[in-house]
Amino acid sequence: MVETPGGVMVRTVPSASPLADGVRTGPAAEAATQDAAAVWGLPDFVYLPESAAVGSGTRELGDGLLIVGDLGVVVQVKSRENPGSDPERERSWLKKKASDAIKQGNGTVRFLKAQPRLLTNLRGRSVEIDGNAHRWLVVVVLDHDAPPGETVPSLEEAKHPTVVLLRRDWEFLFEQLKSTHAVVEYFERVAGEAVGLGDEPLRYYDLAQEDAATPPSPFPEEMMVAGVEVVSTPLLPLAPVAASDRKAHSLVRMIFEDIATTRLTQATEVDRLLVLAQLDRLPVGQRASLGEFLLDAMSAVAVQADEEAIAWRMRSVRGLDRRTHLGYGVCSRPHDEKIQHMFGLWAQLRHYDVLQAGAACDELRTVAVVLTPPRRGRRQWDTTMVSVFGEVGFEDETLATLRSAFPSALE
């Protein structure tokens, strides 16, 4: 029960999902932890544990990893098989296993930084990961059917920002936020501050209410353009994401899946992951409005377009951090070389606009997506994606032509 300015909100936090039958408790808990992150987040960001040579033996690099953008999470899972009825004994087990897992997590980060490692994500793709290119957290997931109350694990062994929580609460966070980036950002926010096992939802809702009551930060004036709409939403929503606007959220998730499952011919898997990470930076509180815009745009261009004209509905989203710049749109004509060329120019122009507003060219990555009528099959749309990174410049005549074609920086 959560006291809010609008009254009491009641949220049921279910028990952890059942473990697979016929599998030892430990491996089953690890698999369930990975699956929760893959189902509610993206499987592309979830990596299976790998073995590394240590002296004359081998060592497993965590019980799974989350890597999204420049942030990585070492996940250590400890599962209690056949817990007893003595609270003190169970409390002692939980504290000891948390400490052991933290030390294992420290070692995994050290190994990941020693040299690049080839890791496989739950999409089944292998990617070389340079541990020195990421900020690392350690998250310990304890699987226990009935943890005794007031069990606060110690973080004294931690050498990196660390969070310890129950598997039930790991699943709660992913189901609540439905975004790998949002969950990892939450872990980074609370790391280093231990709470009682089972109290993670309480901490979440305390922070969610703080977010709701905090006035939005002013948006940089130089990033503003005429007619811009500044949107501020809490990073941590009180209601589960997609609870009331599932269709709009599903559209956004399906776009992610289109990009994740496309066969690559020129780009690399690392390029794809950078794009997906950038798309996943869109705050979860703004995804419904984006999905609704795209749904309305698809209806609008279907009515307005004729065989000769090309109808576009575009939206550019600039982030307060000056690093996030996303574009979304709909075009009335099926994808071809002309549509690809025009869309690419639009993305480059908008990237140029943000650079002109003061964004650093070595930090800004523009990712834009346009939906077009399908050329074949039973799909409702085809998805085209463009990513722009680095310095972009135009000759005066070209820039003038693009300004006439795309006059508003909001489009």
Disulfide bonds with the S-S distance in Angstrom:
none
